[in-house]
């Protein structure tokens, strides 16, 4: 089963938060693929891949975010399981149980 964790981030602050999150994730679950989606120019350091999104068109992040999620999922069709993370998540230990839940349910929404 191919699994991917992805972030959608805009602006240097959030891209760098996502990068740190990705590096921490790799430390506890190194087998997961990690992809950043961003309209900004940035290096792929800390990610397996960076996918360039088109420039924002709305003053409201929410409007662009919805469009960006659709684009991200269109580009992630090769994966069996896709996990979106916010950019400010920290990891203390592996979390394989979350992926086991995704084998049973179409959508899993952890809240912390």
LOSEBA-178594 format. One record per residue (C-alpha): residue in one letter; chain; x, y, z. Coordinates in Angstrom, 1 decimal, padded with zeros to 4 digits. Example, Ala and Ser with C-alpha at 12.3 -4.5 7.8 and 13.67 -1.06 7.14 Angstrom:
% residues 2
res: A chain: A east: 012.3 north: -004.5 up: 007.8 $
res: S chain: A east: 013.7 north: -001.1 up: 007.1 $
***
This chain:
% residues 112
res: X chain: A east: 000.0 north: 000.0 up: 000.0 $
res: X chain: A east: 001.5 north: 003.4 up: -001.1 $
res: X chain: A east: 001.1 north: 006.0 up: 001.6 $
res: X chain: A east: 001.8 north: 009.7 up: 001.3 $
res: X chain: A east: 001.7 north: 012.6 up: 003.8 $
res: X chain: A east: 001.3 north: 016.0 up: 002.3 $
res: X chain: A east: 001.2 north: 019.7 up: 003.2 $
res: X chain: A east: -000.3 north: 022.7 up: 001.4 $
res: X chain: A east: 001.6 north: 025.8 up: 002.5 $
res: X chain: A east: 001.9 north: 029.4 up: 001.3 $
res: X chain: A east: 004.3 north: 032.1 up: 002.6 $
res: X chain: A east: 007.8 north: 031.4 up: 003.9 $
res: X chain: A east: 006.7 north: 031.0 up: 007.5 $
res: X chain: A east: 004.3 north: 028.2 up: 006.8 $
res: X chain: A east: 006.5 north: 026.5 up: 004.2 $
res: X chain: A east: 009.3 north: 026.4 up: 006.7 $
res: X chain: A east: 006.9 north: 025.0 up: 009.4 $
res: X chain: A east: 005.8 north: 022.3 up: 007.0 $
res: X chain: A east: 009.5 north: 021.5 up: 006.2 $
res: X chain: A east: 010.3 north: 021.1 up: 009.9 $
res: X chain: A east: 007.2 north: 019.0 up: 010.3 $
res: X chain: A east: 008.3 north: 016.8 up: 007.4 $
res: X chain: A east: 011.8 north: 016.4 up: 008.8 $
res: X chain: A east: 010.3 north: 015.4 up: 012.2 $
res: X chain: A east: 007.9 north: 012.9 up: 010.6 $
res: X chain: A east: 010.8 north: 011.3 up: 008.7 $
res: X chain: A east: 012.5 north: 010.8 up: 012.0 $
res: X chain: A east: 009.7 north: 008.7 up: 013.4 $
res: X chain: A east: 008.3 north: 007.2 up: 010.2 $
res: X chain: A east: 011.0 north: 007.2 up: 007.5 $
res: X chain: A east: 009.1 north: 005.0 up: 005.1 $
res: X chain: A east: 006.4 north: 007.5 up: 004.4 $
res: X chain: A east: 006.6 north: 009.7 up: 001.3 $
res: X chain: A east: 006.3 north: 013.4 up: 002.0 $
res: X chain: A east: 005.1 north: 016.0 up: -000.5 $
res: X chain: A east: 004.7 north: 019.8 up: -000.2 $
res: X chain: A east: 002.2 north: 021.7 up: -002.4 $
res: X chain: A east: 002.9 north: 025.4 up: -002.6 $
res: X chain: A east: 002.5 north: 028.3 up: -005.0 $
res: X chain: A east: 005.9 north: 029.7 up: -003.7 $
res: X chain: A east: 009.4 north: 028.9 up: -005.0 $
res: X chain: A east: 011.2 north: 026.7 up: -002.5 $
res: X chain: A east: 013.7 north: 023.9 up: -002.3 $
res: X chain: A east: 012.7 north: 020.3 up: -001.9 $
res: X chain: A east: 014.9 north: 020.0 up: 001.2 $
res: X chain: A east: 013.0 north: 017.9 up: 003.8 $
res: X chain: A east: 010.5 north: 016.6 up: 001.3 $
res: X chain: A east: 010.5 north: 013.8 up: -001.2 $
res: X chain: A east: 008.8 north: 016.1 up: -003.7 $
res: X chain: A east: 007.6 north: 019.7 up: -004.0 $
res: X chain: A east: 004.7 north: 020.3 up: -006.3 $
res: X chain: A east: 004.2 north: 023.8 up: -007.6 $
res: X chain: A east: 000.7 north: 025.2 up: -007.4 $
res: X chain: A east: -000.6 north: 028.2 up: -009.4 $
res: X chain: A east: -000.5 north: 031.7 up: -007.8 $
res: X chain: A east: -003.3 north: 032.6 up: -005.4 $
res: X chain: A east: -006.3 north: 034.3 up: -006.9 $
res: X chain: A east: -008.3 north: 035.2 up: -003.8 $
res: X chain: A east: -007.6 north: 037.5 up: -000.9 $
res: X chain: A east: -009.1 north: 034.7 up: 001.3 $
res: X chain: A east: -006.8 north: 031.8 up: 001.9 $
res: X chain: A east: -009.9 north: 029.5 up: 002.3 $
res: X chain: A east: -010.9 north: 030.0 up: -001.3 $
res: X chain: A east: -007.5 north: 029.1 up: -002.7 $
res: X chain: A east: -007.1 north: 026.3 up: -000.2 $
res: X chain: A east: -010.2 north: 024.5 up: -001.5 $
res: X chain: A east: -008.8 north: 024.8 up: -005.1 $
res: X chain: A east: -005.4 north: 023.7 up: -003.9 $
res: X chain: A east: -006.8 north: 020.6 up: -002.2 $
res: X chain: A east: -008.5 north: 019.5 up: -005.4 $
res: X chain: A east: -005.3 north: 020.0 up: -007.3 $
res: X chain: A east: -003.3 north: 018.1 up: -004.7 $
res: X chain: A east: -005.6 north: 015.1 up: -004.7 $
res: X chain: A east: -005.6 north: 015.0 up: -008.5 $
res: X chain: A east: -001.8 north: 014.7 up: -008.4 $
res: X chain: A east: -001.8 north: 012.1 up: -005.6 $
res: X chain: A east: -003.9 north: 009.4 up: -007.5 $
res: X chain: A east: -000.9 north: 006.9 up: -007.4 $
res: X chain: A east: -001.2 north: 006.6 up: -003.7 $
res: X chain: A east: -003.6 north: 004.3 up: -001.8 $
res: X chain: A east: -003.6 north: 006.5 up: 001.4 $
res: X chain: A east: -003.2 north: 010.3 up: 001.6 $
res: X chain: A east: -002.7 north: 012.1 up: 004.9 $
res: X chain: A east: -002.9 north: 015.8 up: 005.0 $
res: X chain: A east: -001.1 north: 017.6 up: 007.9 $
res: X chain: A east: -001.2 north: 021.1 up: 009.0 $
res: X chain: A east: 002.2 north: 022.8 up: 009.0 $
res: X chain: A east: 002.6 north: 023.1 up: 012.8 $
res: X chain: A east: 002.3 north: 019.4 up: 013.8 $
res: X chain: A east: 005.0 north: 017.8 up: 016.0 $
res: X chain: A east: 005.8 north: 014.1 up: 016.3 $
res: X chain: A east: 006.9 north: 012.2 up: 019.4 $
res: X chain: A east: 006.3 north: 008.7 up: 018.1 $
res: X chain: A east: 005.2 north: 006.7 up: 015.1 $
res: X chain: A east: 001.4 north: 006.6 up: 014.5 $
res: X chain: A east: 000.6 north: 003.5 up: 012.4 $
res: X chain: A east: -002.8 north: 003.2 up: 014.0 $
res: X chain: A east: -004.0 north: 006.2 up: 012.0 $
res: X chain: A east: -003.1 north: 004.4 up: 008.8 $
res: X chain: A east: -004.9 north: 001.3 up: 010.1 $
res: X chain: A east: -008.0 north: 003.4 up: 010.6 $
res: X chain: A east: -007.8 north: 004.6 up: 007.0 $
res: X chain: A east: -007.9 north: 001.0 up: 005.8 $
res: X chain: A east: -011.4 north: 000.8 up: 007.3 $
res: X chain: A east: -012.8 north: 004.3 up: 006.7 $
res: X chain: A east: -012.7 north: 006.6 up: 003.7 $
res: X chain: A east: -012.0 north: 009.7 up: 005.8 $
res: X chain: A east: -010.3 north: 009.9 up: 009.2 $
res: X chain: A east: -010.1 north: 013.3 up: 011.0 $
res: X chain: A east: -007.9 north: 013.3 up: 014.1 $
res: X chain: A east: -008.3 north: 016.3 up: 016.3 $
res: X chain: A east: -005.9 north: 017.2 up: 019.0 $
***
